[in-house]
Amino acid sequence: MGRRTREGVLTHAESRRLYREAAKLAASCRRAELTPPVHRLAERLLLTSRNVPLRALDALHVAMALDAKAATLVTYDPRLRDAAASQGVFVAPETLF
């Protein structure tokens, strides 16, 4: 938001309003920790995922979602979407543009 405000795409008022909304959303979310067991789960995903080409960061995101028992993973990245769905994680939005 800072960059968009400096570029003149957002006004200072719009930036402050968006920041407040993002803070409210963040307060309603549960945070996941990147722990050694999550790293091991990501490694297992990388080694066993055959149907979906999995990148290391995608494996970490999916492992964190699985470990946190997340109800939903939100992404617009098609590879991350496929990787998460292949592990039974619900992904939103349901369709990409």
C-alpha positions in Angstrom: 0.0 0.0 0.0 2.9 2.3 0.7 4.2 1.9 -2.8 0.8 2.5 -4.3 0.3 5.6 -2.2 3.7 7.0 -3.2 2.8 6.2 -6.9 -0.5 8.1 -6.5 -2.6 5.1 -7.2 -4.1 5.3 -3.6 -4.8 8.4 -1.6 -3.5 8.5 2.0 -7.1 8.2 3.2 -7.6 5.1 1.0 -4.4 3.6 2.2 -5.3 4.1 5.9 -8.8 2.6 5.3 -7.3 -0.4 3.6 -4.8 -0.8 6.3 -7.5 -0.8 9.0 -9.5 -3.4 7.0 -6.4 -5.6 6.6 -5.7 -5.3 10.3 -9.3 -6.4 11.1 -9.0 -9.4 8.8 -5.6 -10.4 10.2 -7.0 -10.3 13.7 -9.7 -12.8 12.7 -7.1 -15.2 11.3 -5.2 -17.9 13.1 -1.5 -17.8 12.5 0.5 -20.9 11.6 4.0 -21.5 12.7 6.8 -22.8 10.5 8.1 -25.5 12.8 10.5 -28.4 12.3 7.6 -30.9 12.1 6.0 -28.7 9.3 9.4 -28.7 7.5 9.4 -32.5 7.7 5.9 -32.7 6.4 6.8 -30.4 3.5 9.8 -32.7 2.7 7.5 -35.7 2.7 5.1 -33.9 0.3 8.0 -33.1 -2.0 9.2 -36.7 -2.0 5.8 -38.3 -2.4 3.8 -35.9 -4.6 3.8 -37.5 -8.0 0.6 -36.2 -9.7 1.3 -32.5 -9.1 4.7 -30.9 -9.7 5.4 -29.4 -6.3 7.8 -26.5 -5.6 9.5 -26.1 -2.2 7.6 -23.0 -1.1 4.3 -24.6 -2.2 5.1 -27.7 -0.2 5.8 -25.4 2.9 2.5 -23.6 2.4 0.5 -26.8 2.0 2.3 -28.4 5.0 1.5 -25.4 7.1 -2.2 -25.5 6.1 -2.4 -29.2 6.8 -0.6 -28.8 10.2 -2.8 -25.9 11.2 -5.9 -27.9 10.0 -6.9 -24.8 8.0 -10.4 -24.8 6.6 -9.3 -22.9 3.5 -6.2 -22.0 1.7 -6.6 -18.8 -0.4 -4.4 -18.5 -3.5 -4.5 -17.4 -7.1 -1.5 -19.5 -8.0 -2.6 -22.4 -10.1 0.3 -24.7 -9.0 -0.3 -24.0 -5.3 -4.0 -24.5 -5.9 -3.4 -27.9 -7.5 -0.9 -28.9 -4.8 -3.2 -28.0 -1.9 -6.2 -29.6 -3.6 -4.3 -32.8 -4.2 -3.8 -33.0 -0.4 -7.5 -32.5 0.3 -7.2 -28.9 1.3 -10.1 -26.7 0.3 -8.8 -23.8 -1.9 -10.5 -20.5 -2.5 -11.4 -18.9 -4.7 -12.9 -22.0 -6.3 -12.2 -20.8 -9.8 -9.5 -18.7 -11.3 -10.4 -15.9 -13.8 
